[in-house]
C-alpha cells in the first residue's frame, strides 16, 4: 500500500513516479506540438532523440536512488511520450489527484494505474471534467497551495493554458484550511520565451525559505511582487527570460538542502552552493527542448 503525503516541495523525498522516454515515438509534426518550444525544435530539425532522452532520465533515476528514494516508472506504451509525469497527477497532503489533462494524453494516466491502485481508493480524487488542472501548476507550500492559471477571456484559444479558475475554486473547497493563491501566467502559442506553460516554469520554492522566480512569467506584476515579499528579496533567485526558456526554475528537490539541477545552469548552481545546497548536476538539456525539465518529469508521492 502507498499512503501519499506531500505538504511541500522540499521535504525529504521517499517515493516518486519518474516518467520514461522509452519508446517515445517519432518526432511530432508541427500540428501535433503541445507547446511553442517543442514547435521551435520540430521546425529547426533539433527535436530530441529518444536515445539521448533515455540517457538523461537514467542519470536522474541514478541520483534519486543514491538518496534511497523509491522510484516507480510508468508502464511503457509504444510510440508515446510519457516523460512528463507531473502533468498527469499530483499529491496534496494525503490526496492523489488524477489531473484533467489534454484528452490526447489520457493514456499516460493508464500507464501509472498500477501505482494508483496501491493507494487507498478514498485517497484518490479527480475533479469534474470542466475543471482543467495539471500538476505543474500546483505547488503545495505548508499552509499554502500556489496554483498557476490563466484568467483571460481567451483561455480556450491557448493549448498552453492548462489550469482554469474552476479548478482553483475546487482546490479551495477541498482544502478549506489552506490558503490557495492563484497566479495569472503569461501564455504564448508561438514564443517559448513568453510562455509560462505551468507555474513551475517560472517559479519554484527551494530549501526552507527560498525560491527561484522569473518576473515576466506573471501577467500581473503585483502577483510577482506578492511572491517576492512572501519569500523575501534576499531569498529569491531571479532568472532571466533566457534562463526561463532553458527551464532554470524547473529543478527538483530531494531534501531541504539537496537539489537535482541541469549541469549547464552555471549561475543558478553557483548561487545554490553559496546558499548551502548540495547540487546534483546531470545533463537534461535534450528533454528541456520539450518545455519541461526535472520537476516536470516527476510525480512525488511521499515526502517525510
Buried (B, 14 or more C-beta within 10 A) or exposed (E): EBEBBBBBBBBBBBBBBBBBBBBBEEBBEEEBBBBBBBBBBBEEEEBBEBEBBBBBBEBBBEBBEEBEBBBBBBEEBEEBBBBBBBBBBBBBBBBBBBBBBBEEBEEBBEBBEEBBEEBEEEBBEBBEEEBBBBBBBBBBBEEBBBBBBBBEEEBEEBBBBBBBBBBBEBBBEBBEEBEBBBBBBBBBBEBBBBBBBBBBBBBBBBBEEBBBBBBBBBBEEEBBEBBBEBBEEEBBBEBBEEBBBBBBBBBBBBBBBBBBBBBBBEEBBEBBEEEEBEBBBBBBBBBBBBBBBBBBBBBBBBBE
